[in-house]
Amino acid sequence: MKPFLVFRCPKCKNFTNAPAGQKRRRCSYCGTIIDITKAECAIFDAPKLGTAAVKEFNATRGGDEFQKSVERSRERVLAHMPKDPVKASDISDGELVQFPPGKRKRLMTLLEKEAKKSPCSLDRIEELCVEYELEWKWVEGQLEKLSNNGTLIFPRPWSVLLVATEEKDNLPNAKSKDVTVEILALLSESKRPLKVSELIRIFEEKGISETSVESSLEKLMRRGEIFEPRSGQVQLV
């Protein structure tokens, strides 16, 4: 039987658990995605023991018993943690894969491929961020938004399942419009590459949705008017 790790959420400070070897899980209390590799962990030899420990530590807010368990478990926990970072060459088959421009579209492409027919672990999604040119911290926030608007669910705290093929705008009463002209004006005025996140912030302040900005950026890229000098930035051709 696979051992379980018990650890504390860095945000709400409640205790939770996950199978040994898992790198991330969603906190059942506040929804934060926890990086288990950075948490102090105690190891238990069965899921039931881990669940009982979670109840005990939450009742006592951890205390000395948790710290003693962490010290007893330190070497065993390290043995179960993934050691080597994933490289793009470990995932890719060597062929050049064309992904749609815009981070949101690339993320949805990833989820439709990996998490539509069956749940996909958070660890697997993090690994694929390299291939899809996505930053994990950004993806982490997007998964929470997609969960809140019903596009995906967490069937288990360490996996996601895509249940809708189209995203809903995250902003209430957000306008859906073409802002290609405005984006070109901003890029022309700046005379330098702009971060996509910066453009999204500018337009969200005007009540225009992130989806509208991403869609407009895609149009400009298809027309050859802008390009990505590096991931997450756009510039006039």
C-alpha positions in Angstrom: 0.0 0.0 0.0 1.4 3.4 -1.0 2.4 5.7 1.9 0.8 9.1 2.3 2.4 12.5 3.2 0.7 14.9 5.6 1.6 18.6 5.4 0.2 22.1 6.0 -1.3 24.5 3.5 1.0 27.6 3.4 -2.1 29.9 2.9 -4.8 28.7 5.4 -2.5 26.6 7.6 -4.8 23.6 7.7 -3.3 20.1 7.3 -4.0 17.8 4.4 -2.4 14.8 2.7 -1.5 13.3 -0.6 0.1 10.0 -1.9 3.9 9.9 -1.6 5.5 10.9 -4.8 2.8 13.5 -5.7 4.3 17.0 -6.1 1.1 19.1 -5.9 -2.4 19.0 -4.6 -5.3 21.4 -4.2 -6.1 22.4 -0.6 -9.5 21.1 0.4 -10.1 24.1 2.6 -9.0 27.2 0.6 -8.4 25.9 -2.9 -4.7 26.8 -3.0 -2.5 24.5 -5.1 0.2 23.3 -2.7 3.8 22.6 -3.8 4.4 19.5 -1.6 8.1 19.5 -2.4 8.4 22.8 -0.4 6.3 21.7 2.6 7.4 20.1 5.8 5.9 16.5 5.5 5.3 13.6 7.8 4.9 10.2 6.2 2.3 7.5 7.1 2.2 4.0 5.8 -1.5 3.9 4.7 -4.2 6.3 3.6 -6.2 5.7 6.7 -3.3 6.6 9.0 -2.7 9.8 6.9 -6.3 10.8 7.2 -6.3 10.2 11.0 -3.2 12.3 11.3 -4.8 15.1 9.4 -7.7 15.2 11.8 -5.4 15.1 14.8 -3.1 17.8 13.6 -5.9 20.1 12.5 -7.5 19.6 15.9 -4.3 20.6 17.8 -3.1 23.0 15.1 0.0 20.8 14.6 2.0 21.4 17.7 4.9 19.2 18.9 3.4 16.0 17.5 3.6 17.2 13.9 7.2 18.4 14.3 8.2 15.1 15.8 6.5 13.2 12.9 8.3 15.4 10.4 11.7 14.7 12.0 11.0 10.9 12.1 9.9 11.0 8.5 12.6 13.3 6.9 14.7 10.6 5.2 11.8 8.6 4.0 10.0 11.7 2.6 13.1 12.7 0.6 13.3 9.2 -0.9 9.8 9.6 -2.2 10.2 13.1 -3.7 10.8 13.5 -7.4 14.5 14.6 -7.8 15.1 15.6 -11.4 13.5 18.6 -13.1 11.7 17.8 -16.3 13.4 18.9 -19.6 11.6 19.7 -22.8 13.6 16.9 -24.5 12.1 14.4 -22.0 8.6 15.2 -23.1 8.9 16.1 -26.8 9.4 13.4 -29.5 11.8 15.8 -31.3 9.2 17.0 -33.9 8.3 20.7 -34.0 4.8 21.1 -32.8 2.8 24.2 -33.7 0.7 25.5 -30.8 -1.9 28.3 -31.1 -0.6 31.8 -30.2 -1.7 33.1 -26.9 -1.2 31.4 -23.5 -4.9 30.8 -22.9 -5.3 28.9 -26.1 -2.2 26.8 -25.5 -3.5 25.9 -22.0 -6.9 24.9 -23.3 -5.2 22.8 -26.0 -3.1 21.1 -23.3 -6.2 20.4 -21.2 -8.3 19.1 -24.1 -5.5 16.7 -25.0 -4.6 15.5 -21.5 -7.6 16.0 -19.2 -10.8 15.7 -21.4 -11.4 11.9 -21.5 -9.9 11.1 -18.1 -8.4 13.1 -15.1 -4.9 14.4 -15.5 -2.6 14.9 -12.5 -1.3 18.4 -11.6 2.2 17.0 -11.8 1.7 16.0 -15.5 0.3 19.4 -16.3 3.3 21.1 -14.7 5.6 18.8 -16.8 3.9 19.8 -20.0 4.2 23.5 -19.3 7.7 23.3 -20.7 6.5 21.9 -24.0 3.5 24.3 -24.3 5.7 27.3 -23.3 3.6 28.1 -20.3 4.7 29.3 -16.8 3.4 27.1 -14.0 2.5 30.0 -11.7 0.2 31.4 -14.4 -1.3 28.0 -15.1 -1.9 27.5 -11.4 -4.0 30.7 -11.3 -5.9 29.8 -14.5 -6.8 26.3 -13.2 -8.4 28.0 -10.2 -10.4 30.3 -12.5 -11.5 27.5 -14.7 -12.6 25.5 -11.7 -14.6 28.5 -10.4 -16.5 29.0 -13.7 -17.2 25.3 -14.2 -14.9 24.6 -17.1 -13.0 21.9 -15.1 -13.3 20.0 -11.9 -10.9 18.5 -9.4 -12.1 14.9 -9.1 -9.2 14.4 -6.7 -7.2 17.2 -5.1 -4.2 16.3 -7.2 -5.9 15.9 -10.6 -8.2 17.9 -13.0 -10.8 16.9 -15.5 -12.0 19.2 -18.3 -15.8 19.1 -18.4 -16.5 22.0 -20.8 -14.8 22.7 -24.1 -15.2 26.5 -24.1 -14.1 28.9 -21.5 -16.4 31.5 -20.0 -15.2 35.0 -19.5 -14.0 35.5 -15.9 -15.1 39.1 -15.6 -18.8 39.8 -14.9 -20.5 41.9 -17.6 -17.2 41.8 -19.6 -17.4 43.2 -23.1 -16.4 40.9 -25.9 -14.9 43.0 -28.7 -12.0 43.2 -31.2 -9.2 45.4 -29.7 -6.6 44.8 -32.5 -6.4 48.5 -33.3 -5.9 49.5 -29.7 -3.2 46.8 -29.2 -1.3 48.1 -32.3 -1.5 51.6 -30.9 -0.1 50.5 -27.6 2.7 48.6 -29.2 3.5 51.5 -31.5 3.5 54.0 -28.6 5.7 51.8 -26.4 8.4 51.1 -29.1 9.3 47.9 -27.3 7.9 44.5 -26.6 5.0 44.4 -24.2 4.0 41.6 -21.8 0.7 39.9 -22.7 -0.2 40.1 -19.0 0.4 43.8 -19.1 -2.0 44.2 -22.1 -4.6 42.1 -20.4 -4.4 44.2 -17.2 -4.8 47.4 -19.3 -7.9 46.2 -21.1 -9.5 44.5 -18.0 -9.4 48.0 -16.3 -11.6 49.1 -19.2 -14.0 46.1 -18.7 -12.7 44.1 -21.7 -12.2 40.4 -21.0 -8.9 38.5 -21.1 -10.5 36.2 -23.8 -11.1 39.3 -26.0 -7.4 40.4 -25.7 -6.1 36.9 -26.4 -8.4 36.6 -29.5 -7.3 39.9 -30.8 -3.6 39.0 -30.3 -4.2 35.8 -32.3 -5.7 37.8 -35.2 -2.7 40.1 -35.3 -0.3 37.2 -35.3 -2.2 35.4 -38.1 -2.1 38.7 -40.1 1.7 39.0 -39.5 1.5 42.3 -37.8 3.0 41.2 -34.4 5.2 38.4 -33.2 6.4 36.9 -29.9 10.1 37.8 -29.4 9.9 35.5 -26.3 7.2 33.6 -24.5 4.7 35.9 -22.9 5.7 39.1 -24.9 4.5 40.6 -28.2 6.1 43.2 -30.5 5.3 44.9 -33.8 6.8 43.3 -36.9 
